[in-house]
Amino acid sequence: MALKEQLNKFNKQQEKCQSTLSSIASSRERAGPSSRQNVPLPAAISQKKPDGPPVKFSKDTERLQNINSIRKAPVGAQIKRVIDLLFVTRQALTPEQINERCHVDMHSNKAVFDSLRKNPKAHYDGRRFSYKATHDVKDKSQLLSLVYKYPDGIAVVDLKDAYPNVLEDLKALHASRDIWLIPNSQEDIAYPNDFKCEIAVDDEFKAHFRDIDIPSDMLDVEKELLKIGLKPATNTAERRAAAQIHGISNKPKDKKKKKQEISKRTKLTNAHLPELFQSINANSSRN
């Protein structure tokens, strides 16, 4: 009814304006062309009606569109969103709390709920979800204890998700020399700084180490060190030049020493290298 009354009122105003315009036009015709310029138009006619404010959508429209796009996303994208939330917060959250914070509704999407329960990076206790790190450590002391359990080294990439400031603690432990951080071809490896740890060395590496030919002249040794970017601790060329000035012969000896035969009377100082004593065992068996 209110709308009908407003419409009737508007029609009456239009009729009144029309009659006013008609009377003005007739009076101008009677007065002649000279008087038409002096007759002011009514304010309602002379002034342009201002445009109304632009139509605006609700403030929640953008938020609702974002929520709708999240819930229509693939299952994998929604799970990643939840895992990222659990990783950042490090809190145990119910499905309702997860829905409030990242708009993933697991109650309405069973596929997301079941996939998240089986995800290796999520722990579900029957009510809440929480982030599951590769190694369950919470602080620097637990981190140090973990590294000492891996004498052969543990990859830093497996420690990055333990807790938020784990990388800073690794650097601090390295600075205090509690552990070693050694770069590998693709990633850094953390080692315990404990010489009591027995580290297994491959036979291939041992053979490669023994096959390395070390030059007999220190000049050649220093040249090889410079080639790989290492600064030698000695300067043989300078030392030999100084020796010549003072009349001291400092040339490398060309005399080859007779190779010492290993016998039963030889004092064994390298018992950890059994292959050196094969000749002794062979002679013993012959005798």
TIBA-21501 format. One record per residue (C-alpha): residue number from 1; residue in one letter; chain; x, y, z. Coordinates in nm, 4 decimals. Example, Ala and Ser with C-alpha at 12.3 -4.5 7.8 and 13.67 -1.06 7.14 Angstrom:
<atoms>
<atom resi="1" resn="a" chain="A" east="1.2300" north="-0.4500" up="0.7800"/>
<atom resi="2" resn="s" chain="A" east="1.3670" north="-0.1060" up="0.7140"/>
</atoms>
This chain:
<atoms>
<atom resi="1" resn="m" chain="A" east="0.0000" north="0.0000" up="0.0000"/>
<atom resi="2" resn="a" chain="A" east="0.2819" north="0.2430" up="0.0792"/>
<atom resi="3" resn="l" chain="A" east="0.4287" north="0.1932" up="-0.2660"/>
<atom resi="4" resn="k" chain="A" east="0.0904" north="0.2629" up="-0.4309"/>
<atom resi="5" resn="e" chain="A" east="0.0481" north="0.5830" up="-0.2311"/>
<atom resi="6" resn="q" chain="A" east="0.3941" north="0.7031" up="-0.3319"/>
<atom resi="7" resn="l" chain="A" east="0.3136" north="0.6290" up="-0.6969"/>
<atom resi="8" resn="n" chain="A" east="-0.0103" north="0.8310" up="-0.6785"/>
<atom resi="9" resn="k" chain="A" east="0.1731" north="1.1183" up="-0.5155"/>
<atom resi="10" resn="f" chain="A" east="0.4377" north="1.1106" up="-0.7865"/>
<atom resi="11" resn="n" chain="A" east="0.1689" north="1.1191" up="-1.0603"/>
<atom resi="12" resn="k" chain="A" east="0.0037" north="1.4197" up="-0.8992"/>
<atom resi="13" resn="q" chain="A" east="0.3378" north="1.6022" up="-0.8886"/>
<atom resi="14" resn="q" chain="A" east="0.3907" north="1.5261" up="-1.2563"/>
<atom resi="15" resn="e" chain="A" east="0.0457" north="1.6616" up="-1.3431"/>
<atom resi="16" resn="k" chain="A" east="0.1162" north="1.9760" up="-1.1428"/>
<atom resi="17" resn="c" chain="A" east="0.4492" north="2.0311" up="-1.3177"/>
<atom resi="18" resn="q" chain="A" east="0.2854" north="1.9757" up="-1.6554"/>
<atom resi="19" resn="s" chain="A" east="0.0164" north="2.2337" up="-1.5833"/>
<atom resi="20" resn="t" chain="A" east="0.2807" north="2.4808" up="-1.4658"/>
<atom resi="21" resn="l" chain="A" east="0.4768" north="2.4376" up="-1.7858"/>
<atom resi="22" resn="s" chain="A" east="0.1637" north="2.4807" up="-1.9937"/>
<atom resi="23" resn="s" chain="A" east="0.0712" north="2.8059" up="-1.8160"/>
<atom resi="24" resn="i" chain="A" east="0.4257" north="2.9416" up="-1.8594"/>
<atom resi="25" resn="a" chain="A" east="0.4229" north="2.8603" up="-2.2278"/>
<atom resi="26" resn="s" chain="A" east="0.0844" north="3.0268" up="-2.2850"/>
<atom resi="27" resn="s" chain="A" east="0.1878" north="3.3410" up="-2.0927"/>
<atom resi="28" resn="r" chain="A" east="0.5011" north="3.3722" up="-2.3059"/>
<atom resi="29" resn="e" chain="A" east="0.3022" north="3.3460" up="-2.6224"/>
<atom resi="30" resn="r" chain="A" east="0.0739" north="3.6268" up="-2.5059"/>
<atom resi="31" resn="a" chain="A" east="0.3583" north="3.8500" up="-2.3877"/>
<atom resi="32" resn="g" chain="A" east="0.5635" north="3.8217" up="-2.7053"/>
<atom resi="33" resn="p" chain="A" east="0.9202" north="3.7203" up="-2.7726"/>
<atom resi="34" resn="s" chain="A" east="1.0789" north="4.0104" up="-2.5744"/>
<atom resi="35" resn="s" chain="A" east="0.9427" north="3.8999" up="-2.2403"/>
<atom resi="36" resn="r" chain="A" east="1.0337" north="3.5345" up="-2.2745"/>
<atom resi="37" resn="q" chain="A" east="1.3915" north="3.5951" up="-2.1691"/>
<atom resi="38" resn="n" chain="A" east="1.2940" north="3.7535" up="-1.8357"/>
<atom resi="39" resn="v" chain="A" east="1.0697" north="3.4759" up="-1.7110"/>
<atom resi="40" resn="p" chain="A" east="1.2736" north="3.2424" up="-1.4854"/>
<atom resi="41" resn="l" chain="A" east="1.2085" north="2.8742" up="-1.5007"/>
<atom resi="42" resn="p" chain="A" east="1.1085" north="2.6917" up="-1.1832"/>
<atom resi="43" resn="a" chain="A" east="1.3922" north="2.5481" up="-0.9786"/>
<atom resi="44" resn="a" chain="A" east="1.2644" north="2.1950" up="-1.0337"/>
<atom resi="45" resn="i" chain="A" east="1.2932" north="2.2483" up="-1.4116"/>
<atom resi="46" resn="s" chain="A" east="1.6122" north="2.4567" up="-1.4346"/>
<atom resi="47" resn="q" chain="A" east="1.8289" north="2.2383" up="-1.2112"/>
<atom resi="48" resn="k" chain="A" east="1.9401" north="1.8990" up="-1.3359"/>
<atom resi="49" resn="k" chain="A" east="1.8447" north="1.6220" up="-1.1050"/>
<atom resi="50" resn="p" chain="A" east="2.1655" north="1.4777" up="-0.9512"/>
<atom resi="51" resn="d" chain="A" east="2.2474" north="1.1177" up="-1.0220"/>
<atom resi="52" resn="g" chain="A" east="2.1904" north="0.8822" up="-0.7349"/>
<atom resi="53" resn="p" chain="A" east="2.4786" north="0.6923" up="-0.5649"/>
<atom resi="54" resn="p" chain="A" east="2.6165" north="0.3981" up="-0.7624"/>
<atom resi="55" resn="v" chain="A" east="2.4790" north="0.0624" up="-0.6738"/>
<atom resi="56" resn="k" chain="A" east="2.7234" north="-0.1305" up="-0.4527"/>
<atom resi="57" resn="f" chain="A" east="2.7317" north="-0.4999" up="-0.3798"/>
<atom resi="58" resn="s" chain="A" east="2.7386" north="-0.6287" up="-0.0259"/>
<atom resi="59" resn="k" chain="A" east="3.0740" north="-0.6180" up="0.1541"/>
<atom resi="60" resn="d" chain="A" east="3.0541" north="-0.9949" up="0.2027"/>
<atom resi="61" resn="t" chain="A" east="3.0153" north="-1.0663" up="-0.1681"/>
<atom resi="62" resn="e" chain="A" east="3.3904" north="-1.0933" up="-0.2326"/>
<atom resi="63" resn="r" chain="A" east="3.4450" north="-1.3057" up="0.0780"/>
<atom resi="64" resn="l" chain="A" east="3.1608" north="-1.5402" up="-0.0145"/>
<atom resi="65" resn="q" chain="A" east="3.2955" north="-1.5758" up="-0.3669"/>
<atom resi="66" resn="n" chain="A" east="3.6387" north="-1.6641" up="-0.2247"/>
<atom resi="67" resn="i" chain="A" east="3.4891" north="-1.9255" up="0.0091"/>
<atom resi="68" resn="n" chain="A" east="3.2902" north="-2.0740" up="-0.2768"/>
<atom resi="69" resn="s" chain="A" east="3.6005" north="-2.1021" up="-0.4981"/>
<atom resi="70" resn="i" chain="A" east="3.7948" north="-2.2724" up="-0.2143"/>
<atom resi="71" resn="r" chain="A" east="3.5249" north="-2.5316" up="-0.1552"/>
<atom resi="72" resn="k" chain="A" east="3.4939" north="-2.6040" up="-0.5274"/>
<atom resi="73" resn="a" chain="A" east="3.8721" north="-2.6516" up="-0.5620"/>
<atom resi="74" resn="p" chain="A" east="4.0181" north="-3.0031" up="-0.6108"/>
<atom resi="75" resn="v" chain="A" east="4.0666" north="-3.2234" up="-0.3072"/>
<atom resi="76" resn="g" chain="A" east="4.4471" north="-3.1912" up="-0.3255"/>
<atom resi="77" resn="a" chain="A" east="4.4306" north="-2.8108" up="-0.3224"/>
<atom resi="78" resn="q" chain="A" east="4.2048" north="-2.8102" up="-0.0164"/>
<atom resi="79" resn="i" chain="A" east="4.4295" north="-3.0560" up="0.1691"/>
<atom resi="80" resn="k" chain="A" east="4.7364" north="-2.8410" up="0.0956"/>
<atom resi="81" resn="r" chain="A" east="4.5513" north="-2.5416" up="0.2363"/>
<atom resi="82" resn="v" chain="A" east="4.4783" north="-2.7293" up="0.5589"/>
<atom resi="83" resn="i" chain="A" east="4.8359" north="-2.8662" up="0.5868"/>
<atom resi="84" resn="d" chain="A" east="4.9752" north="-2.5137" up="0.5434"/>
<atom resi="85" resn="l" chain="A" east="4.7453" north="-2.3898" up="0.8205"/>
<atom resi="86" resn="l" chain="A" east="4.8526" north="-2.6688" up="1.0575"/>
<atom resi="87" resn="f" chain="A" east="5.2207" north="-2.6088" up="0.9726"/>
<atom resi="88" resn="v" chain="A" east="5.2025" north="-2.2353" up="1.0472"/>
<atom resi="89" resn="t" chain="A" east="4.9885" north="-2.2530" up="1.3621"/>
<atom resi="90" resn="r" chain="A" east="5.1345" north="-2.5776" up="1.5081"/>
<atom resi="91" resn="q" chain="A" east="4.8021" north="-2.6212" up="1.6873"/>
<atom resi="92" resn="a" chain="A" east="4.5569" north="-2.9096" up="1.7126"/>
<atom resi="93" resn="l" chain="A" east="4.2387" north="-2.7886" up="1.5391"/>
<atom resi="94" resn="t" chain="A" east="3.8925" north="-2.9378" up="1.5036"/>
<atom resi="95" resn="p" chain="A" east="3.7245" north="-2.9502" up="1.1598"/>
<atom resi="96" resn="e" chain="A" east="3.5040" north="-2.6593" up="1.2693"/>
<atom resi="97" resn="q" chain="A" east="3.8094" north="-2.4476" up="1.3603"/>
<atom resi="98" resn="i" chain="A" east="3.9767" north="-2.5386" up="1.0312"/>
<atom resi="99" resn="n" chain="A" east="3.6628" north="-2.4292" up="0.8447"/>
<atom resi="100" resn="e" chain="A" east="3.6654" north="-2.0948" up="1.0287"/>
<atom resi="101" resn="r" chain="A" east="4.0328" north="-2.0254" up="0.9524"/>
<atom resi="102" resn="c" chain="A" east="4.0804" north="-2.1513" up="0.5972"/>
<atom resi="103" resn="h" chain="A" east="3.7207" north="-2.2171" up="0.4769"/>
<atom resi="104" resn="v" chain="A" east="3.7727" north="-2.5878" up="0.4053"/>
<atom resi="105" resn="d" chain="A" east="3.4517" north="-2.7618" up="0.5132"/>
<atom resi="106" resn="m" chain="A" east="3.5453" north="-3.1236" up="0.5833"/>
<atom resi="107" resn="h" chain="A" east="3.2005" north="-3.2067" up="0.7174"/>
<atom resi="108" resn="s" chain="A" east="3.0506" north="-3.1401" up="0.3744"/>
<atom resi="109" resn="n" chain="A" east="3.3369" north="-3.2990" up="0.1794"/>
<atom resi="110" resn="k" chain="A" east="3.4085" north="-3.6550" up="0.2920"/>
<atom resi="111" resn="a" chain="A" east="3.6860" north="-3.6985" up="0.0350"/>
<atom resi="112" resn="v" chain="A" east="3.8851" north="-3.4150" up="0.1917"/>
<atom resi="113" resn="f" chain="A" east="3.8294" north="-3.5510" up="0.5428"/>
<atom resi="114" resn="d" chain="A" east="3.9339" north="-3.9086" up="0.4544"/>
<atom resi="115" resn="s" chain="A" east="4.2374" north="-3.7954" up="0.2532"/>
<atom resi="116" resn="l" chain="A" east="4.3557" north="-3.5685" up="0.5335"/>
<atom resi="117" resn="r" chain="A" east="4.3305" north="-3.8513" up="0.7865"/>
<atom resi="118" resn="k" chain="A" east="4.5656" north="-4.0609" up="0.5692"/>
<atom resi="119" resn="n" chain="A" east="4.8052" north="-3.7767" up="0.4905"/>
<atom resi="120" resn="p" chain="A" east="5.1590" north="-3.8422" up="0.6297"/>
<atom resi="121" resn="k" chain="A" east="5.1896" north="-3.4758" up="0.7333"/>
<atom resi="122" resn="a" chain="A" east="4.8695" north="-3.4720" up="0.9410"/>
<atom resi="123" resn="h" chain="A" east="4.7908" north="-3.6403" up="1.2732"/>
<atom resi="124" resn="y" chain="A" east="4.4296" north="-3.7073" up="1.3707"/>
<atom resi="125" resn="d" chain="A" east="4.3510" north="-3.8026" up="1.7296"/>
<atom resi="126" resn="g" chain="A" east="3.9823" north="-3.8699" up="1.6650"/>
<atom resi="127" resn="r" chain="A" east="3.8780" north="-3.5091" up="1.7188"/>
<atom resi="128" resn="r" chain="A" east="4.1528" north="-3.2714" up="1.6143"/>
<atom resi="129" resn="f" chain="A" east="4.4062" north="-3.2457" up="1.3346"/>
<atom resi="130" resn="s" chain="A" east="4.7663" north="-3.1345" up="1.3928"/>
<atom resi="131" resn="y" chain="A" east="5.0843" north="-3.1118" up="1.1859"/>
<atom resi="132" resn="k" chain="A" east="5.3080" north="-3.4205" up="1.1832"/>
<atom resi="133" resn="a" chain="A" east="5.6755" north="-3.3363" up="1.1281"/>
<atom resi="134" resn="t" chain="A" east="5.9322" north="-3.5799" up="0.9878"/>
<atom resi="135" resn="h" chain="A" east="6.1091" north="-3.5850" up="1.3280"/>
<atom resi="136" resn="d" chain="A" east="5.9307" north="-3.5101" up="1.6538"/>
<atom resi="137" resn="v" chain="A" east="6.1577" north="-3.2500" up="1.8147"/>
<atom resi="138" resn="k" chain="A" east="6.0438" north="-2.9267" up="1.9756"/>
<atom resi="139" resn="d" chain="A" east="6.3569" north="-2.7339" up="2.0813"/>
<atom resi="140" resn="k" chain="A" east="6.7347" north="-2.7047" up="2.0481"/>
<atom resi="141" resn="s" chain="A" east="6.8211" north="-2.9698" up="2.3098"/>
<atom resi="142" resn="q" chain="A" east="6.5948" north="-3.2278" up="2.1459"/>
<atom resi="143" resn="l" chain="A" east="6.7410" north="-3.1333" up="1.8091"/>
<atom resi="144" resn="l" chain="A" east="7.0961" north="-3.1915" up="1.9347"/>
<atom resi="145" resn="s" chain="A" east="6.9993" north="-3.5309" up="2.0774"/>
<atom resi="146" resn="l" chain="A" east="6.8438" north="-3.6257" up="1.7451"/>
<atom resi="147" resn="v" chain="A" east="7.1556" north="-3.5348" up="1.5446"/>
<atom resi="148" resn="y" chain="A" east="7.3717" north="-3.7466" up="1.7775"/>
<atom resi="149" resn="k" chain="A" east="7.1524" north="-4.0468" up="1.6970"/>
<atom resi="150" resn="y" chain="A" east="7.2713" north="-4.0244" up="1.3346"/>
<atom resi="151" resn="p" chain="A" east="7.6520" north="-4.0618" up="1.3331"/>
<atom resi="152" resn="d" chain="A" east="7.6458" north="-4.1009" up="0.9537"/>
<atom resi="153" resn="g" chain="A" east="7.4647" north="-3.7666" up="0.9209"/>
<atom resi="154" resn="i" chain="A" east="7.1047" north="-3.6506" up="0.8849"/>
<atom resi="155" resn="a" chain="A" east="6.9755" north="-3.4376" up="0.5979"/>
<atom resi="156" resn="v" chain="A" east="6.8792" north="-3.0834" up="0.6944"/>
<atom resi="157" resn="v" chain="A" east="6.5803" north="-3.1024" up="0.4599"/>
<atom resi="158" resn="d" chain="A" east="6.4332" north="-3.3657" up="0.6940"/>
<atom resi="159" resn="l" chain="A" east="6.4650" north="-3.1249" up="0.9876"/>
<atom resi="160" resn="k" chain="A" east="6.3187" north="-2.8110" up="0.8315"/>
<atom resi="161" resn="d" chain="A" east="5.9600" north="-2.8840" up="0.9356"/>
<atom resi="162" resn="a" chain="A" east="6.0389" north="-2.9905" up="1.2929"/>
<atom resi="163" resn="y" chain="A" east="5.9477" north="-2.6514" up="1.4436"/>
<atom resi="164" resn="p" chain="A" east="5.9484" north="-2.2871" up="1.3200"/>
<atom resi="165" resn="n" chain="A" east="6.3034" north="-2.1776" up="1.4179"/>
<atom resi="166" resn="v" chain="A" east="6.4815" north="-2.5090" up="1.3663"/>
<atom resi="167" resn="l" chain="A" east="6.7196" north="-2.3667" up="1.1031"/>
<atom resi="168" resn="e" chain="A" east="6.8341" north="-2.0940" up="1.3429"/>
<atom resi="169" resn="d" chain="A" east="6.9004" north="-2.3580" up="1.6097"/>
<atom resi="170" resn="l" chain="A" east="7.1008" north="-2.5673" up="1.3625"/>
<atom resi="171" resn="k" chain="A" east="7.3195" north="-2.2658" up="1.2824"/>
<atom resi="172" resn="a" chain="A" east="7.3638" north="-2.1937" up="1.6540"/>
<atom resi="173" resn="l" chain="A" east="7.4660" north="-2.5543" up="1.7252"/>
<atom resi="174" resn="h" chain="A" east="7.7119" north="-2.5361" up="1.4374"/>
<atom resi="175" resn="a" chain="A" east="7.8541" north="-2.2067" up="1.5673"/>
<atom resi="176" resn="s" chain="A" east="7.9055" north="-2.3617" up="1.9120"/>
<atom resi="177" resn="r" chain="A" east="8.0686" north="-2.6670" up="1.7437"/>
<atom resi="178" resn="d" chain="A" east="7.8200" north="-2.9088" up="1.8917"/>
<atom resi="179" resn="i" chain="A" east="7.7458" north="-3.0338" up="1.5399"/>
<atom resi="180" resn="w" chain="A" east="7.8895" north="-3.0008" up="1.1893"/>
<atom resi="181" resn="l" chain="A" east="7.6936" north="-2.8738" up="0.8896"/>
<atom resi="182" resn="i" chain="A" east="7.8606" north="-3.0051" up="0.5753"/>
<atom resi="183" resn="p" chain="A" east="7.7212" north="-2.9113" up="0.2325"/>
<atom resi="184" resn="n" chain="A" east="7.6488" north="-3.1964" up="-0.0037"/>
<atom resi="185" resn="s" chain="A" east="7.5875" north="-3.1855" up="-0.3780"/>
<atom resi="186" resn="q" chain="A" east="7.2161" north="-3.1136" up="-0.3268"/>
<atom resi="187" resn="e" chain="A" east="7.1588" north="-3.0509" up="0.0443"/>
<atom resi="188" resn="d" chain="A" east="7.3334" north="-2.9870" up="0.3746"/>
<atom resi="189" resn="i" chain="A" east="7.4042" north="-3.2753" up="0.6138"/>
<atom resi="190" resn="a" chain="A" east="7.4203" north="-3.2389" up="0.9925"/>
<atom resi="191" resn="y" chain="A" east="7.6808" north="-3.4519" up="1.1728"/>
<atom resi="192" resn="p" chain="A" east="7.7463" north="-3.4894" up="1.5465"/>
<atom resi="193" resn="n" chain="A" east="8.0789" north="-3.3421" up="1.6580"/>
<atom resi="194" resn="d" chain="A" east="8.1825" north="-3.6590" up="1.8363"/>
<atom resi="195" resn="f" chain="A" east="8.4964" north="-3.8493" up="1.7354"/>
<atom resi="196" resn="k" chain="A" east="8.3752" north="-4.1515" up="1.9281"/>
<atom resi="197" resn="c" chain="A" east="8.1170" north="-4.2145" up="1.6608"/>
<atom resi="198" resn="e" chain="A" east="8.2129" north="-4.5007" up="1.4334"/>
<atom resi="199" resn="i" chain="A" east="8.1529" north="-4.3908" up="1.0756"/>
<atom resi="200" resn="a" chain="A" east="8.1472" north="-4.6648" up="0.8144"/>
<atom resi="201" resn="v" chain="A" east="8.3637" north="-4.5917" up="0.5098"/>
<atom resi="202" resn="d" chain="A" east="8.2966" north="-4.7665" up="0.1803"/>
<atom resi="203" resn="d" chain="A" east="8.5670" north="-4.9895" up="0.0373"/>
<atom resi="204" resn="e" chain="A" east="8.5447" north="-4.8000" up="-0.2906"/>
<atom resi="205" resn="f" chain="A" east="8.6308" north="-4.4764" up="-0.1112"/>
<atom resi="206" resn="k" chain="A" east="8.9243" north="-4.6438" up="0.0650"/>
<atom resi="207" resn="a" chain="A" east="9.0581" north="-4.7745" up="-0.2641"/>
<atom resi="208" resn="h" chain="A" east="9.0213" north="-4.4343" up="-0.4267"/>
<atom resi="209" resn="f" chain="A" east="9.2085" north="-4.2709" up="-0.1385"/>
<atom resi="210" resn="r" chain="A" east="9.4955" north="-4.5203" up="-0.1621"/>
<atom resi="211" resn="d" chain="A" east="9.5248" north="-4.4775" up="-0.5403"/>
<atom resi="212" resn="i" chain="A" east="9.5912" north="-4.1020" up="-0.5119"/>
<atom resi="213" resn="d" chain="A" east="9.9424" north="-4.0279" up="-0.6408"/>
<atom resi="214" resn="i" chain="A" east="10.1063" north="-3.7595" up="-0.4269"/>
<atom resi="215" resn="p" chain="A" east="10.3991" north="-3.5749" up="-0.5957"/>
<atom resi="216" resn="s" chain="A" east="10.7375" north="-3.6189" up="-0.4288"/>
<atom resi="217" resn="d" chain="A" east="10.8460" north="-3.2587" up="-0.4880"/>
<atom resi="218" resn="m" chain="A" east="10.6769" north="-2.9946" up="-0.2704"/>
<atom resi="219" resn="l" chain="A" east="10.6725" north="-2.7523" up="-0.5643"/>
<atom resi="220" resn="d" chain="A" east="10.4410" north="-2.9889" up="-0.7485"/>
<atom resi="221" resn="v" chain="A" east="10.2292" north="-3.0327" up="-0.4359"/>
<atom resi="222" resn="e" chain="A" east="10.1875" north="-2.6558" up="-0.4003"/>
<atom resi="223" resn="k" chain="A" east="10.0955" north="-2.6219" up="-0.7687"/>
<atom resi="224" resn="e" chain="A" east="9.8244" north="-2.8861" up="-0.7327"/>
<atom resi="225" resn="l" chain="A" east="9.6855" north="-2.7094" up="-0.4259"/>
<atom resi="226" resn="l" chain="A" east="9.6710" north="-2.3789" up="-0.6122"/>
<atom resi="227" resn="k" chain="A" east="9.4868" north="-2.5452" up="-0.9008"/>
<atom resi="228" resn="i" chain="A" east="9.1984" north="-2.6423" up="-0.6753"/>
<atom resi="229" resn="g" chain="A" east="9.1898" north="-2.3024" up="-0.5028"/>
<atom resi="230" resn="l" chain="A" east="9.3759" north="-2.3889" up="-0.1815"/>
<atom resi="231" resn="k" chain="A" east="9.6588" north="-2.1760" up="-0.0435"/>
<atom resi="232" resn="p" chain="A" east="9.9640" north="-2.3842" up="0.0509"/>
<atom resi="233" resn="a" chain="A" east="10.0997" north="-2.3481" up="0.4023"/>
<atom resi="234" resn="t" chain="A" east="10.4551" north="-2.3421" up="0.2633"/>
<atom resi="235" resn="n" chain="A" east="10.6346" north="-2.1562" up="-0.0156"/>
<atom resi="236" resn="t" chain="A" east="10.9001" north="-2.3949" up="-0.1411"/>
<atom resi="237" resn="a" chain="A" east="11.0218" north="-2.1707" up="-0.4233"/>
<atom resi="238" resn="e" chain="A" east="11.0857" north="-1.8794" up="-0.1858"/>
<atom resi="239" resn="r" chain="A" east="11.2484" north="-2.1067" up="0.0697"/>
<atom resi="240" resn="r" chain="A" east="11.4843" north="-2.2554" up="-0.1889"/>
<atom resi="241" resn="a" chain="A" east="11.5783" north="-1.9114" up="-0.3235"/>
<atom resi="242" resn="a" chain="A" east="11.6662" north="-1.7962" up="0.0277"/>
<atom resi="243" resn="a" chain="A" east="11.8713" north="-2.1122" up="0.0803"/>
<atom resi="244" resn="q" chain="A" east="12.0730" north="-2.0499" up="-0.2373"/>
<atom resi="245" resn="i" chain="A" east="12.1551" north="-1.6974" up="-0.1236"/>
<atom resi="246" resn="h" chain="A" east="12.2996" north="-1.8337" up="0.1993"/>
<atom resi="247" resn="g" chain="A" east="12.4822" north="-2.1142" up="0.0160"/>
<atom resi="248" resn="i" chain="A" east="12.2638" north="-2.3933" up="0.1504"/>
<atom resi="249" resn="s" chain="A" east="12.1691" north="-2.6719" up="-0.0877"/>
<atom resi="250" resn="n" chain="A" east="11.8015" north="-2.7356" up="-0.0676"/>
<atom resi="251" resn="k" chain="A" east="11.7405" north="-2.9512" up="-0.3721"/>
<atom resi="252" resn="p" chain="A" east="11.5230" north="-3.2560" up="-0.3408"/>
<atom resi="253" resn="k" chain="A" east="11.7237" north="-3.5731" up="-0.2986"/>
<atom resi="254" resn="d" chain="A" east="11.7344" north="-3.7888" up="-0.6110"/>
<atom resi="255" resn="k" chain="A" east="11.8747" north="-4.0832" up="-0.4199"/>
<atom resi="256" resn="k" chain="A" east="11.6113" north="-4.3497" up="-0.3994"/>
<atom resi="257" resn="k" chain="A" east="11.5944" north="-4.5283" up="-0.0726"/>
<atom resi="258" resn="k" chain="A" east="11.5997" north="-4.8997" up="-0.0801"/>
<atom resi="259" resn="k" chain="A" east="11.2552" north="-5.0305" up="-0.0168"/>
<atom resi="260" resn="q" chain="A" east="11.2424" north="-5.1657" up="0.3329"/>
<atom resi="261" resn="e" chain="A" east="11.1366" north="-5.5233" up="0.3469"/>
<atom resi="262" resn="i" chain="A" east="10.8754" north="-5.6120" up="0.6031"/>
<atom resi="263" resn="s" chain="A" east="10.9714" north="-5.9033" up="0.8216"/>
<atom resi="264" resn="k" chain="A" east="10.8641" north="-6.0533" up="1.1501"/>
<atom resi="265" resn="r" chain="A" east="11.1045" north="-5.8205" up="1.3342"/>
<atom resi="266" resn="t" chain="A" east="10.9511" north="-5.5064" up="1.1810"/>
<atom resi="267" resn="k" chain="A" east="10.7723" north="-5.2935" up="1.4360"/>
<atom resi="268" resn="l" chain="A" east="10.4077" north="-5.2886" up="1.3315"/>
<atom resi="269" resn="t" chain="A" east="10.2547" north="-4.9422" up="1.3631"/>
<atom resi="270" resn="n" chain="A" east="9.9885" north="-4.9776" up="1.0925"/>
<atom resi="271" resn="a" chain="A" east="9.8049" north="-5.2826" up="1.2177"/>
<atom resi="272" resn="h" chain="A" east="9.4768" north="-5.1301" up="1.0986"/>
<atom resi="273" resn="l" chain="A" east="9.5883" north="-5.1804" up="0.7351"/>
<atom resi="274" resn="p" chain="A" east="9.6107" north="-5.5605" up="0.7053"/>
<atom resi="275" resn="e" chain="A" east="9.6854" north="-5.5583" up="0.3335"/>
<atom resi="276" resn="l" chain="A" east="10.0348" north="-5.4201" up="0.4097"/>
<atom resi="277" resn="f" chain="A" east="10.1304" north="-5.7392" up="0.5871"/>
<atom resi="278" resn="q" chain="A" east="10.0245" north="-5.9950" up="0.3312"/>
<atom resi="279" resn="s" chain="A" east="10.3910" north="-6.0661" up="0.2481"/>
<atom resi="280" resn="i" chain="A" east="10.4627" north="-6.1527" up="0.6134"/>
<atom resi="281" resn="n" chain="A" east="10.1748" north="-6.3950" up="0.6248"/>
<atom resi="282" resn="a" chain="A" east="10.2886" north="-6.5502" up="0.2966"/>
<atom resi="283" resn="n" chain="A" east="10.6461" north="-6.5990" up="0.4214"/>
<atom resi="284" resn="s" chain="A" east="10.5221" north="-6.7440" up="0.7468"/>
<atom resi="285" resn="s" chain="A" east="10.3127" north="-6.9992" up="0.5656"/>
<atom resi="286" resn="r" chain="A" east="10.6064" north="-7.1051" up="0.3500"/>
<atom resi="287" resn="n" chain="A" east="10.8293" north="-7.1567" up="0.6482"/>
</atoms>
